[in-house]
Amino acid sequence: DIFGDSDGIGLGTSNPSAQLHLYRNDSTTDTTNGILIEQDGTGDAVLQFLLTGTKRYIMGIDNSVSDAFRITPGVSDISSGTIHFSYGPTGVLALEGSTARIGVGTDSPNVQLDVRGFGHVEKKFGVGFTNKTPDFHLEVHGDAFITGSISGSATSTGSFGELHIADKVA
């Protein structure tokens, strides 16, 4: 009820269980379900979350960044700020910003990518270079420090196929 006589507004229900409750009971799976936020001009289509008038998150489509879907913390519009979670129309997923962190297995990452536990790379993995596809399953450009041992096999005899060392320190 928009006049404040009940605890919420219900669309499709006469007994809302939240301040705004959208209810649908059918098998429709197309775009007629849910909430639609549409921007027909040159601005952004956004949804904002504000906690106690100070802590803000904005999510939506950023028209100024190739119509990417973004989540931006603590700013007044989706294009401002220095940290963005972004998913673009070409399928690129990014966490942008020099202080941005991704933690896997931790909720307090110490570096930009902090993985605690096990990982698996199916194809090739490169470290220390950009704009190049690695030639080997693990390719490191720059310094590498390995503790423990290197083991594995590339042939049926149990030996390494190749070990490449570009620069050796005497």
DSSP file (Angstrom, degrees, kcal/mol; ACC not computed):
  #  RESIDUE AA STRUCTURE BP1 BP2  ACC     N-H-->O    O-->H-N    N-H-->O    O-->H-N    TCO  KAPPA ALPHA  PHI   PSI    X-CA   Y-CA   Z-CA
    1    1 A D    >         0   0    0      0, 0.0     3,-1.3     0, 0.0     5,-0.4   0.000 360.0 360.0 360.0 124.9    0.0    0.0    0.0
    2    2 A I  T 3   +     0   0    0      1,-0.3     7,-0.1     2,-0.1     0, 0.0   0.536 360.0  65.2 -75.5  -6.1    1.6    3.3   -1.1
    3    3 A F  T 3  S-     0   0    0      0, 0.0    -1,-0.3     0, 0.0     0, 0.0   0.374 113.1-110.0 -98.5   4.1    0.0    5.2    1.7
    4    4 A G  S <  S+     0   0    0     -3,-1.3    -2,-0.1     4,-0.1     5,-0.0   0.656  80.8 125.7  82.7  15.3    1.9    3.4    4.5
    5    5 A D  S    S+     0   0    0      3,-0.1     2,-0.2    -4,-0.0    -3,-0.1   0.685  72.9  36.0 -80.8 -16.7   -1.0    1.5    5.9
    6    6 A S  S    S-     0   0    0     -5,-0.4     3,-0.0     2,-0.1     0, 0.0  -0.672  92.3-100.5-125.5-177.7    0.7   -1.9    5.6
    7    7 A D  S    S-     0   0    0     -2,-0.2     2,-0.3     9,-0.1    -2,-0.0   0.522  92.0  -8.5 -84.2  -5.5    4.2   -3.2    5.9
    8    8 A G        -     0   0    0      2,-0.0     2,-0.5     9,-0.0    12,-0.2  -0.994  67.1 -93.9-173.0 175.5    5.0   -3.3    2.2
    9    9 A I  E     -a   20   0A   0     10,-3.0    12,-2.9    -2,-0.3     2,-0.5  -0.935  36.8-162.7-108.1 126.5    4.0   -3.0   -1.5
   10   10 A G  E     -a   21   0A   0     -2,-0.5     2,-0.6    10,-0.2    12,-0.2  -0.939  12.1-169.3-115.5 129.1    3.1   -6.2   -3.2
   11   11 A L  E    S+a   22   0A   0     10,-2.8    12,-3.1    -2,-0.5     3,-0.1  -0.969  88.8   3.0-111.8 115.7    2.9   -6.8   -6.9
   12   12 A G  S    S+     0   0    0     -2,-0.6     2,-0.3    10,-0.2    -1,-0.1   0.465 126.8  72.4  86.8   3.0    1.2  -10.1   -7.6
   13   13 A T        -     0   0    0      8,-0.2    -1,-0.2     1,-0.1    -3,-0.1  -0.995  60.1-157.4-147.4 143.0    0.6  -10.7   -3.9
   14   14 A S  S    S+     0   0    0     -2,-0.3    -4,-0.1     1,-0.2    -1,-0.1   0.440  93.7  56.5 -95.7  -0.7   -1.7   -9.2   -1.4
   15   15 A N  S    S-     0   0    0     -6,-0.1    -1,-0.2     6,-0.0    -6,-0.1  -0.626  77.4-166.4-129.0  72.8    0.6  -10.3    1.5
   16   16 A P        -     0   0    0      0, 0.0    -9,-0.1     0, 0.0    -6,-0.1  -0.329  12.9-163.1 -65.1 139.9    4.0   -8.7    0.8
   17   17 A S  S    S+     0   0    0     -8,-0.1     2,-0.3    -2,-0.0    -7,-0.0   0.215  74.9  33.9-106.4  13.7    6.9  -10.1    2.9
   18   18 A A  S    S-     0   0    0     -9,-0.1     3,-0.3     1,-0.1    -9,-0.2  -0.925  98.6 -91.6-151.0 172.4    9.2   -7.2    2.2
   19   19 A Q  S    S+     0   0    0      1,-0.3   -10,-3.0    -2,-0.3     2,-0.4   0.885 123.7  20.9 -58.8 -38.0    8.9   -3.5    1.6
   20   20 A L  E    S-a    9   0A   0    -12,-0.2     2,-0.5     2,-0.0    -1,-0.3  -0.969  79.4-179.6-131.0 117.3    8.7   -4.2   -2.1
   21   21 A H  E     -a   10   0A   0    -12,-2.9   -10,-2.8    -2,-0.4     2,-0.6  -0.960   9.8-168.0-124.8 114.5    7.6   -7.8   -3.0
   22   22 A L  E     -a   11   0A   0     -2,-0.5     2,-0.4   -12,-0.2   -10,-0.2  -0.901  14.8-172.9 -99.8 123.3    7.3   -8.9   -6.6
   23   23 A Y        +     0   0    0    -12,-3.1     2,-0.3    -2,-0.6    -2,-0.0  -0.957  12.8 165.6-123.6 136.0    5.5  -12.3   -6.9
   24   24 A R        -     0   0    0     -2,-0.4     2,-0.3     2,-0.1    -2,-0.0  -0.985  14.5-170.8-146.4 135.7    5.0  -14.4   -9.9
   25   25 A N        +     0   0    0     -2,-0.3     2,-0.2   -13,-0.0    -2,-0.0  -0.677  51.5  86.8-130.6  77.5    4.0  -18.1  -10.1
   26   26 A D  S    S-     0   0    0     -2,-0.3    -2,-0.1     2,-0.1     0, 0.0  -0.852  81.3-100.3-153.5-171.6    4.3  -19.3  -13.6
   27   27 A S        +     0   0    0     -2,-0.2     2,-0.2     2,-0.0    -2,-0.0   0.160  64.9 138.1-107.4  18.0    6.9  -20.9  -16.0
   28   28 A T        +     0   0    0      1,-0.1    -2,-0.1     4,-0.1     0, 0.0  -0.464  21.0 172.0 -67.6 129.8    7.9  -17.7  -17.9
   29   29 A T        +     0   0    0     -2,-0.2    -1,-0.1     4,-0.0     2,-0.1   0.208  45.8  93.6-122.4  13.0   11.6  -17.5  -18.4
   30   30 A D  S >  S-     0   0    0      1,-0.0     3,-1.3     0, 0.0    -2,-0.0  -0.161  96.7 -74.6 -97.1-166.3   11.9  -14.5  -20.8
   31   31 A T  T 3  S+     0   0    0      1,-0.3    -1,-0.0    -2,-0.1    -3,-0.0   0.396 113.1  82.4 -76.1   4.6   12.4  -10.8  -20.1
   32   32 A T  T 3  S+     0   0    0      4,-0.0    -1,-0.3     3,-0.0     2,-0.2   0.506  78.6  88.1 -84.2  -2.0    8.9  -10.2  -18.8
   33   33 A N  S <  S-     0   0    0     -3,-1.3    -4,-0.0     2,-0.1     2,-0.0  -0.565  83.9  -2.8 -89.0 156.8   10.1  -11.5  -15.4
   34   34 A G  S    S-     0   0    0     -2,-0.2     2,-0.4     2,-0.0   -11,-0.0  -0.242 101.5 -25.5  77.1-149.9   11.6   -9.5  -12.6
   35   35 A I        -     0   0    0    -13,-0.0     2,-0.5     2,-0.0    -2,-0.1  -0.871  50.1-156.6-110.9 137.2   12.5   -5.8  -12.5
   36   36 A L        -     0   0    0     -2,-0.4     2,-0.5    -4,-0.1    -2,-0.0  -0.967   8.3-175.4-116.8 125.9   13.4   -3.7  -15.5
   37   37 A I        -     0   0    0     -2,-0.5     2,-0.4     8,-0.1     8,-0.1  -0.979  17.3-175.1-116.7 115.2   15.5   -0.5  -15.3
   38   38 A E        -     0   0    0     -2,-0.5     2,-0.5     6,-0.1     8,-0.1  -0.929  19.6-168.7-120.8 134.7   15.6    1.2  -18.7
   39   39 A Q        +     0   0    0     -2,-0.4     6,-0.1     4,-0.1    -2,-0.0  -0.983   5.1 179.7-117.7 117.9   17.5    4.2  -19.8
   40   40 A D        +     0   0    0     -2,-0.5    -1,-0.1     2,-0.0     2,-0.1   0.422  65.3  55.1 -99.4  -0.2   16.4    5.4  -23.2
   41   41 A G  S    S-     0   0    0      3,-0.1    -2,-0.1     0, 0.0     0, 0.0  -0.019 109.2 -73.7-108.6-145.9   18.8    8.4  -23.4
   42   42 A T  S    S+     0   0    0     -2,-0.1    21,-0.1     2,-0.1    -3,-0.0   0.376  98.7  93.6 -98.7   3.2   22.6    8.6  -23.2
   43   43 A G  S    S-     0   0    0      1,-0.1     2,-0.3    20,-0.1    -4,-0.1   0.028  81.3 -85.2 -81.8-165.8   22.8    8.1  -19.4
   44   44 A D        -     0   0    0     18,-0.1     2,-0.7    19,-0.1    18,-0.2  -0.777  22.7-132.5-105.8 147.3   23.3    5.0  -17.3
   45   45 A A  E     +B   61   0B   0     16,-1.1    16,-2.4    -2,-0.3     2,-0.3  -0.895  47.8 166.0 -96.2 109.4   20.7    2.4  -16.2
   46   46 A V  E     -B   60   0B   0     -2,-0.7     2,-0.4    14,-0.2    14,-0.2  -0.855  38.7-155.2-132.9 159.8   21.5    1.9  -12.5
   47   47 A L  E     -B   59   0B   0     12,-2.8    12,-2.6    -2,-0.3     2,-0.3  -0.999  24.2-155.0-128.1 130.5   20.3    0.5   -9.2
   48   48 A Q  E     -B   58   0B   0     -2,-0.4     2,-0.4    10,-0.2    10,-0.2  -0.842  10.4-162.0-113.0 146.4   21.8    2.1   -6.0
   49   49 A F  E     -B   57   0B   0      8,-2.9     8,-2.4    -2,-0.3     2,-0.4  -0.996  13.1-175.1-122.2 127.8   22.2    0.7   -2.5
   50   50 A L  E     -B   56   0B   0     -2,-0.4     2,-0.5     6,-0.2     6,-0.2  -0.990   9.6-159.8-130.8 126.4   22.7    3.2    0.3
   51   51 A L  E >> S-B   55   0B   0      4,-3.0     3,-2.1    -2,-0.4     4,-2.0  -0.929  75.2 -24.6-110.1 120.9   23.4    2.3    3.9
   52   52 A T  T 34 S-     0   0    0     -2,-0.5    -1,-0.2     1,-0.3     0, 0.0   0.747 113.0 -70.5  48.9  32.0   22.8    4.9    6.6
   53   53 A G  T 34 S+     0   0    0      2,-0.2    -1,-0.3     1,-0.1     3,-0.1   0.478 130.5  62.6  74.6   1.4   23.1    7.7    4.1
   54   54 A T  T <4 S+     0   0    0     -3,-2.1     2,-0.7     1,-0.2    -2,-0.2   0.719  80.4  67.9-126.4 -43.0   26.9    7.2    3.7
   55   55 A K  E  <  +B   51   0B   0     -4,-2.0    -4,-3.0    18,-0.0     2,-0.4  -0.761  65.3 179.8 -92.2 117.4   28.0    3.8    2.3
   56   56 A R  E     -B   50   0B   0     -2,-0.7    18,-4.4    -6,-0.2     2,-0.4  -0.917  19.8-176.3-124.3 141.9   26.9    3.5   -1.3
   57   57 A Y  E     -BC  49  73B   0     -8,-2.4    -8,-2.9    -2,-0.4     2,-0.4  -0.993  10.5-164.7-128.6 139.7   27.1    0.8   -4.1
   58   58 A I  E     +BC  48  72B   0     14,-2.4    14,-2.8    -2,-0.4     2,-0.4  -0.981   7.5 180.0-123.9 135.5   25.9    1.4   -7.6
   59   59 A M  E     +BC  47  71B   0    -12,-2.6   -12,-2.8    -2,-0.4     2,-0.3  -0.995  29.7  84.4-133.9 145.0   25.3   -1.3  -10.2
   60   60 A G  E    S-BC  46  70B   0     10,-2.0    10,-3.0    -2,-0.4     2,-0.6  -0.990  76.0 -37.4 161.7-164.2   24.1   -1.1  -13.7
   61   61 A I  E     -BC  45  69B   0    -16,-2.4   -16,-1.1    -2,-0.3     2,-0.9  -0.828  45.8-148.4 -97.8 120.8   25.1   -0.4  -17.3
   62   62 A D  E > > - C   0  68B   0      6,-3.0     3,-1.3    -2,-0.6     5,-0.9  -0.784   7.9-167.6 -91.6 105.5   27.7    2.3  -17.8
   63   63 A N  T 3 5S+     0   0    0     -2,-0.9     3,-0.4     1,-0.3     4,-0.2   0.769  84.8  57.8 -64.3 -27.7   27.0    3.9  -21.1
   64   64 A S  T 3 5S+     0   0    0      1,-0.2    -1,-0.3     2,-0.1     2,-0.2   0.549 102.1  56.1 -83.5  -6.6   30.4    5.7  -21.1
   65   65 A V  T X 5S-     0   0    0     -3,-1.3     3,-1.4     3,-0.1    -1,-0.2  -0.508 132.2 -76.0-123.9  62.3   32.3    2.4  -20.9
   66   66 A S  T 3 5S-     0   0    0     -3,-0.4    -3,-0.2     1,-0.3    -2,-0.1   0.793  85.3 -67.9  52.9  34.2   31.0    0.4  -23.9
   67   67 A D  T 3 <S+     0   0    0     -5,-0.9    -1,-0.3    -4,-0.2    -4,-0.2   0.852  84.3 171.0  56.8  38.9   27.8   -0.3  -22.1
   68   68 A A  E <   -C   62   0B   0     -3,-1.4    -6,-3.0    -6,-0.9     2,-0.5  -0.513  38.5-117.7 -77.1 146.2   29.6   -2.6  -19.6
   69   69 A F  E     -CD  61  87B   0     18,-2.7    18,-2.8    -8,-0.2     2,-0.3  -0.760  46.0-179.1 -80.3 127.9   27.8   -3.9  -16.5
   70   70 A R  E     -CD  60  86B   0    -10,-3.0   -10,-2.0    -2,-0.5     2,-0.4  -0.937  31.7-156.2-133.2 152.5   29.6   -2.5  -13.5
   71   71 A I  E     -CD  59  85B   0     14,-2.3    14,-2.5    -2,-0.3   -12,-0.2  -0.999  22.9-178.3-122.3 125.4   29.5   -2.5   -9.7
   72   72 A T  E     -C   58   0B   0    -14,-2.8   -14,-2.4    -2,-0.4     3,-0.4  -0.989  13.9-143.9-129.9 124.5   31.1    0.6   -8.2
   73   73 A P  E     -C   57   0B   0      0, 0.0   -16,-0.3     0, 0.0    10,-0.2  -0.661  68.4  -0.5 -90.8 144.4   31.5    1.2   -4.4
   74   74 A G  S    S+     0   0    0    -18,-4.4     2,-0.3    -2,-0.3   -17,-0.1   0.661  95.9 106.8  67.7  26.4   31.3    4.5   -2.6
   75   75 A V  S    S-     0   0    0     -3,-0.4    -1,-0.2   -19,-0.2    -3,-0.1  -0.826  70.8-121.1-132.4 171.4   30.6    7.1   -5.4
   76   76 A S  S    S+     0   0    0     -2,-0.3     2,-0.3     1,-0.1    -2,-0.1   0.639  93.8  24.5 -91.6 -15.0   27.7    9.1   -6.7
   77   77 A D  S >  S-     0   0    0    -19,-0.1     3,-1.2     1,-0.0    -1,-0.1  -0.980  81.2-110.9-146.3 162.0   27.6    7.7  -10.2
   78   78 A I  T 3  S+     0   0    0     -2,-0.3   -16,-0.1     1,-0.3   -18,-0.1   0.693 113.4  52.7 -68.7 -19.9   28.7    4.5  -11.9
   79   79 A S  T 3  S+     0   0    0     -7,-0.0    -1,-0.3    -9,-0.0     2,-0.0   0.627  96.5  82.7 -89.2 -14.1   31.5    6.1  -13.9
   80   80 A S    <   +     0   0    0     -3,-1.2     3,-0.1    -8,-0.1    -5,-0.1  -0.237  66.5  50.7 -82.8 174.6   33.2    7.7  -10.9
   81   81 A G  S    S-     0   0    0      1,-0.1    -7,-0.1    -7,-0.1     3,-0.1  -0.164  78.3-100.7  90.0 176.7   35.6    6.2   -8.5
   82   82 A T  S    S+     0   0    0     -9,-0.2     2,-0.4     1,-0.1    16,-0.2   0.480  96.0  63.1-116.9  -7.8   38.7    4.1   -8.9
   83   83 A I        +     0   0    0    -10,-0.2     2,-0.4    14,-0.1    14,-0.2  -0.980  57.6 165.8-124.7 131.2   37.5    0.6   -8.3
   84   84 A H  E     - E   0  96B   0     12,-1.7    12,-3.2    -2,-0.4     2,-0.6  -0.997  32.4-146.2-143.4 137.1   35.0   -1.2  -10.5
   85   85 A F  E     -DE  71  95B   0    -14,-2.5   -14,-2.3    -2,-0.4     2,-0.4  -0.921  39.3-175.9 -90.7 127.0   33.8   -4.7  -11.1
   86   86 A S  E     -DE  70  94B   0      8,-3.0     8,-2.9    -2,-0.6     2,-0.4  -0.984  27.8-176.0-137.3 137.0   33.1   -4.8  -14.8
   87   87 A Y  E     -DE  69  93B   0    -18,-2.8   -18,-2.7    -2,-0.4     6,-0.2  -0.960  23.0-157.5-130.9 114.4   31.6   -7.2  -17.3
   88   88 A G    >   -     0   0    0      4,-2.3     3,-1.9    -2,-0.4   -20,-0.1  -0.370  31.2-104.5 -93.8 169.0   31.6   -6.0  -20.9
   89   89 A P  T 3  S+     0   0    0      0, 0.0    -1,-0.1     0, 0.0   -22,-0.1   0.631 117.5  60.8 -66.8 -13.4   29.6   -7.0  -23.9
   90   90 A T  T 3  S-     0   0    0      2,-0.1    -2,-0.0     0, 0.0    -3,-0.0   0.386 122.1-101.8 -92.8   4.1   32.6   -8.9  -25.3
   91   91 A G  S <  S+     0   0    0     -3,-1.9     2,-0.5     1,-0.3    -4,-0.0   0.621  72.6 145.7  89.4  13.5   32.6  -11.3  -22.3
   92   92 A V        -     0   0    0     -4,-0.0    -4,-2.3     2,-0.0     2,-0.5  -0.762  31.4-162.0 -89.3 125.2   35.6   -9.7  -20.5
   93   93 A L  E     +E   87   0B   0     -2,-0.5     2,-0.3    -6,-0.2    -6,-0.2  -0.922  19.3 169.8-106.2 127.5   35.3   -9.8  -16.7
   94   94 A A  E     -E   86   0B   0     -8,-2.9    -8,-3.0    -2,-0.5     2,-0.6  -0.984  36.9-151.2-141.6 148.3   37.6   -7.4  -14.8
   95   95 A L  E     -E   85   0B   0     -2,-0.3     2,-0.3   -10,-0.2   -10,-0.2  -0.958  35.6-160.6-113.6 106.4   38.2   -6.0  -11.4
   96   96 A E  E     +E   84   0B   0    -12,-3.2   -12,-1.7    -2,-0.6     2,-0.1  -0.638  38.4  72.3 -96.9 144.1   39.6   -2.5  -12.2
   97   97 A G  S >  S-     0   0    0     -2,-0.3     3,-1.2   -14,-0.2   -14,-0.1  -0.122  73.5-107.7 127.4 140.5   41.7   -0.3   -9.9
   98   98 A S  T 3  S+     0   0    0      1,-0.3    -1,-0.1   -16,-0.2   -15,-0.1   0.724 121.0  41.7 -68.4 -21.3   45.2   -0.2   -8.5
   99   99 A T  T 3  S+     0   0    0    -17,-0.2    -1,-0.3    -3,-0.1   -16,-0.1   0.339  87.7 122.4-104.5   6.1   43.9   -1.1   -5.0
  100  100 A A    <   -     0   0    0     -3,-1.2     2,-0.4   -18,-0.2    -3,-0.1  -0.379  42.1-167.2 -68.5 146.2   41.4   -3.8   -6.2
  101  101 A R        -     0   0    0     -2,-0.1     2,-0.5     2,-0.0    11,-0.2  -0.992  16.0-158.8-137.5 142.3   41.9   -7.3   -4.8
  102  102 A I  E     -f  113   0C   0     10,-2.5    12,-2.5     9,-0.4     2,-0.5  -0.992  14.5-168.9-118.6 125.7   40.5  -10.7   -5.6
  103  103 A G  E     -f  114   0C   0     -2,-0.5     2,-0.5    10,-0.2    12,-0.2  -0.964   9.4-173.0-117.6 128.4   40.7  -13.3   -2.9
  104  104 A V  E    S+f  115   0C   0     10,-2.7    12,-2.9    -2,-0.5     3,-0.1  -0.978  85.4   3.3-116.6 117.0   40.0  -17.0   -3.5
  105  105 A G  S    S+     0   0    0     -2,-0.5     2,-0.3    10,-0.2    -1,-0.1   0.537 126.7  71.3  83.9   7.3   39.9  -18.9   -0.2
  106  106 A T        -     0   0    0      8,-0.2    -1,-0.2     1,-0.0     8,-0.1  -0.990  61.5-155.2-150.9 145.6   40.3  -15.7    1.7
  107  107 A D  S    S+     0   0    0     -2,-0.3    -4,-0.1     1,-0.2    -1,-0.0   0.339  94.9  51.8-101.5   5.6   38.2  -12.7    2.5
  108  108 A S  S    S-     0   0    0      6,-0.1    -1,-0.2    -6,-0.0    -6,-0.0  -0.552  76.9-167.7-137.9  73.2   41.2  -10.5    3.1
  109  109 A P        -     0   0    0      0, 0.0    -6,-0.1     0, 0.0     3,-0.0  -0.343  12.7-156.7 -65.0 141.5   43.6  -10.8    0.1
  110  110 A N  S    S+     0   0    0     -2,-0.0     2,-0.2     3,-0.0    -7,-0.1   0.663  76.2  26.0 -90.9 -20.2   47.1   -9.3    0.6
  111  111 A V  S    S-     0   0    0     -9,-0.2    -9,-0.4     1,-0.0     3,-0.2  -0.775 100.1 -85.0-134.9 176.9   47.8   -8.8   -3.1
  112  112 A Q  S    S+     0   0    0      1,-0.2   -10,-2.5    -2,-0.2     2,-0.5   0.865 122.8  25.7 -59.4 -38.2   45.8   -8.2   -6.3
  113  113 A L  E    S+f  102   0C   0    -12,-0.2     2,-0.5     2,-0.0    -1,-0.2  -0.961  73.9 173.6-126.3 113.8   45.3  -11.9   -6.8
  114  114 A D  E     -f  103   0C   0    -12,-2.5   -10,-2.7    -2,-0.5     2,-0.5  -0.935   4.0-179.4-125.4 105.3   45.5  -14.0   -3.6
  115  115 A V  E     -f  104   0C   0     -2,-0.5     2,-0.6   -12,-0.2   -10,-0.2  -0.924   5.1-171.9-110.6 123.5   44.6  -17.7   -4.0
  116  116 A R        +     0   0    0    -12,-2.9     2,-0.4    -2,-0.5    -2,-0.0  -0.954  59.7  16.9-117.4 114.7   44.7  -19.9   -0.9
  117  117 A G  S    S-     0   0    0     -2,-0.6     2,-0.3     2,-0.0    -2,-0.1  -0.940 105.6 -24.1 125.7-151.5   44.3  -23.6   -1.6
  118  118 A F        -     0   0    0     -2,-0.4     2,-0.3     2,-0.0    -2,-0.1  -0.659  52.1-171.3-101.9 153.9   44.6  -25.5   -4.8
  119  119 A G        -     0   0    0     -2,-0.3     2,-0.4    -4,-0.1    -2,-0.0  -0.908   9.2-151.9-137.1 166.1   44.3  -24.3   -8.4
  120  120 A H        -     0   0    0     -2,-0.3     2,-0.5     0, 0.0    -2,-0.0  -0.982   4.2-168.9-144.1 128.6   44.1  -25.9  -11.8
  121  121 A V        -     0   0    0     -2,-0.4     4,-0.1     1,-0.1    -2,-0.0  -0.980   3.5-168.4-117.4 119.7   45.1  -24.4  -15.2
  122  122 A E  S    S+     0   0    0     -2,-0.5    -1,-0.1     2,-0.1     3,-0.1   0.872  74.0  13.8 -76.5 -38.7   43.9  -26.5  -18.1
  123  123 A K  S    S-     0   0    0      1,-0.2     2,-0.3    14,-0.0    -2,-0.1   0.452 114.5 -30.5-108.1-117.2   45.9  -24.9  -20.9
  124  124 A K        -     0   0    0     10,-0.1     2,-0.4    14,-0.0    -1,-0.2  -0.837  46.7-160.2-115.2 148.9   48.9  -22.5  -20.6
  125  125 A F  E     -g  138   0D   0     12,-2.0    14,-2.4    11,-0.4     2,-0.4  -0.993   6.1-165.9-132.5 125.2   49.7  -19.9  -17.8
  126  126 A G  E     -g  139   0D   0     -2,-0.4     2,-0.4    12,-0.2    14,-0.2  -0.892   1.7-167.6-115.1 144.0   52.0  -17.0  -18.2
  127  127 A V  E     +g  140   0D   0     12,-2.8    14,-3.1    -2,-0.4     3,-0.1  -0.996  66.5  16.5-128.7 131.1   53.5  -14.7  -15.4
  128  128 A G  S    S+     0   0    0     -2,-0.4     2,-0.3     1,-0.2    -1,-0.1   0.590 104.2  74.9  92.5  11.8   55.2  -11.4  -15.9
  129  129 A F        -     0   0    0      3,-0.1     2,-0.3    -3,-0.0    -1,-0.2  -0.982  58.6-147.1-149.3 161.8   54.3  -10.4  -19.4
  130  130 A T        +     0   0    0     -2,-0.3     3,-0.1     1,-0.2    -3,-0.0  -0.851  69.1  23.8-128.2 163.7   51.3   -9.0  -21.2
  131  131 A N  S    S+     0   0    0     -2,-0.3     2,-0.3     1,-0.1    -1,-0.2   0.798  97.0 100.2  55.9  35.4   49.6   -9.2  -24.6
  132  132 A K        -     0   0    0     -3,-0.2    -1,-0.1    -6,-0.0    -3,-0.1  -0.988  69.7-130.0-148.4 138.0   51.2  -12.6  -25.4
  133  133 A T        -     0   0    0     -2,-0.3    -8,-0.1    -3,-0.1    -3,-0.0  -0.765  40.3-110.4 -84.0 130.5   49.9  -16.2  -25.3
  134  134 A P        -     0   0    0      0, 0.0    -8,-0.1     0, 0.0   -10,-0.1  -0.255  15.0-149.6 -61.6 148.3   52.4  -18.4  -23.3
  135  135 A D  S    S+     0   0    0    -10,-0.1     2,-0.2    -3,-0.0    -9,-0.0   0.649  79.8  43.3 -88.9 -18.5   54.3  -21.0  -25.3
  136  136 A F  S    S-     0   0    0    -11,-0.1   -11,-0.4     1,-0.1     3,-0.2  -0.765  93.4-103.4-124.6 167.5   54.6  -23.4  -22.4
  137  137 A H  S    S+     0   0    0      1,-0.3   -12,-2.0    -2,-0.2     2,-0.4   0.876 117.3  19.6 -60.8 -37.5   52.2  -24.7  -19.7
  138  138 A L  E    S+g  125   0D   0    -14,-0.2     2,-0.5     2,-0.0    -1,-0.3  -0.973  76.3 175.8-131.8 120.3   53.9  -22.4  -17.2
  139  139 A E  E     -g  126   0D   0    -14,-2.4   -12,-2.8    -2,-0.4     2,-0.5  -0.984   6.7-170.9-128.7 121.3   55.9  -19.5  -18.6
  140  140 A V  E     -g  127   0D   0     -2,-0.5     2,-0.6   -14,-0.2   -12,-0.2  -0.952   5.7-167.4-116.0 123.4   57.6  -16.9  -16.3
  141  141 A H        +     0   0    0    -14,-3.1     2,-0.3    -2,-0.5    -2,-0.0  -0.950  66.8  14.6-108.8 115.8   59.2  -13.7  -17.6
  142  142 A G  S    S-     0   0    0     -2,-0.6     2,-0.1     2,-0.0    -2,-0.1  -0.774 113.2 -15.5 115.7-165.9   61.2  -12.1  -14.9
  143  143 A D        -     0   0    0     -2,-0.3     2,-0.4   -15,-0.0    -2,-0.1  -0.437  56.3-171.4 -75.6 144.6   62.4  -13.5  -11.5
  144  144 A A        -     0   0    0     -2,-0.1     2,-0.5    -4,-0.1    -2,-0.0  -0.999   7.7-163.4-134.8 137.8   60.9  -16.6  -10.1
  145  145 A F        -     0   0    0     -2,-0.4     2,-0.5     2,-0.0    -2,-0.0  -0.983  10.6-173.0-122.8 120.8   61.6  -18.0   -6.6
  146  146 A I        -     0   0    0     -2,-0.5     2,-0.4     2,-0.1     4,-0.1  -0.959   5.7-170.1-119.2 126.3   60.6  -21.7   -6.0
  147  147 A T        +     0   0    0     -2,-0.5     2,-0.4     2,-0.1    -2,-0.0  -0.863  63.2  20.9-107.9 151.0   60.7  -23.4   -2.7
  148  148 A G  S    S-     0   0    0     -2,-0.4     2,-0.3     2,-0.0    -2,-0.1  -0.775 104.8 -48.2  94.4-141.7   60.3  -27.1   -2.5
  149  149 A S        -     0   0    0     -2,-0.4     2,-0.5     2,-0.0    -2,-0.1  -0.889  34.2-130.1-133.3 161.8   60.9  -29.2   -5.5
  150  150 A I        +     0   0    0     -2,-0.3     2,-0.3    -4,-0.1    -2,-0.0  -0.961  41.3 159.4-108.6 123.4   60.1  -29.3   -9.2
  151  151 A S        +     0   0    0     -2,-0.5     2,-0.3     2,-0.0     8,-0.1  -0.940   9.1  99.1-141.2 164.1   58.9  -32.7  -10.3
  152  152 A G        -     0   0    0     -2,-0.3     2,-0.3     6,-0.2    -2,-0.0  -0.877  48.3-107.4 148.0-177.5   56.9  -34.3  -13.1
  153  153 A S        -     0   0    0     -2,-0.3     7,-0.2     1,-0.1     3,-0.1  -0.997  19.0-179.7-146.9 150.9   57.3  -36.2  -16.2
  154  154 A A  S    S+     0   0    0      5,-2.5     2,-0.3    -2,-0.3     6,-0.2   0.397  78.5  42.1-123.6  -7.5   57.0  -35.6  -20.0
  155  155 A T  S >  S-     0   0    0      4,-0.9     3,-1.3     1,-0.0     6,-0.0  -0.837  91.1-102.6-133.1 171.5   58.0  -39.1  -21.1
  156  156 A S  T 3  S+     0   0    0     -2,-0.3    -1,-0.0     1,-0.2    -3,-0.0   0.638 115.1  66.5 -71.5 -12.9   57.3  -42.6  -20.0
  157  157 A T  T 3  S-     0   0    0      2,-0.1    -1,-0.2     3,-0.0     3,-0.1   0.544 113.0-112.9 -85.6  -6.5   60.7  -42.9  -18.4
  158  158 A G  S <  S+     0   0    0     -3,-1.3    -6,-0.2     1,-0.3     2,-0.2   0.630  74.7 123.2  88.9  13.6   59.8  -40.2  -15.7
  159  159 A S        -     0   0    0      1,-0.1    -5,-2.5    -8,-0.1    -4,-0.9  -0.638  68.3 -92.0-103.8 165.8   62.2  -37.5  -16.9
  160  160 A F        -     0   0    0     -7,-0.2     3,-0.1    -2,-0.2    -1,-0.1  -0.462  22.0-145.5 -71.1 145.4   61.5  -33.9  -17.9
  161  161 A G  S    S-     0   0    0      1,-0.3     2,-0.3    -2,-0.1    -1,-0.1   0.963  78.5 -12.9 -71.9 -55.7   60.9  -33.3  -21.6
  162  162 A E        -     0   0    0     -3,-0.1     2,-0.4     2,-0.0    -1,-0.3  -0.995  50.5-166.8-147.8 144.9   62.5  -29.8  -21.5
  163  163 A L        -     0   0    0     -2,-0.3     2,-0.5    -3,-0.1    -3,-0.0  -0.953  18.5-160.5-130.4 113.4   63.7  -27.3  -18.9
  164  164 A H        -     0   0    0     -2,-0.4     2,-0.5     2,-0.0    -2,-0.0  -0.826  12.2-179.7-100.1 127.4   64.4  -23.9  -20.4
  165  165 A I        -     0   0    0     -2,-0.5     3,-0.1     1,-0.1    -2,-0.0  -0.959   2.7-177.9-124.8 110.8   66.6  -21.4  -18.5
  166  166 A A  S    S+     0   0    0     -2,-0.5     2,-0.4     1,-0.2    -1,-0.1   0.925  72.4  21.6 -76.2 -45.6   67.0  -18.1  -20.4
  167  167 A D        -     0   0    0      2,-0.0     2,-0.5     0, 0.0    -1,-0.2  -0.981  67.6-162.6-127.9 135.6   69.4  -16.3  -18.0
  168  168 A K        -     0   0    0     -2,-0.4     2,-0.5    -3,-0.1    -3,-0.0  -0.972  12.2-142.5-120.5 130.8   71.6  -17.9  -15.4
  169  169 A V              0   0    0     -2,-0.5    -2,-0.0     1,-0.1     0, 0.0  -0.793 360.0 360.0 -91.3 128.5   73.2  -16.0  -12.5
  170  170 A A              0   0    0     -2,-0.5    -1,-0.1     0, 0.0    -2,-0.0   0.454 360.0 360.0 -81.2 360.0   76.7  -17.2  -11.6
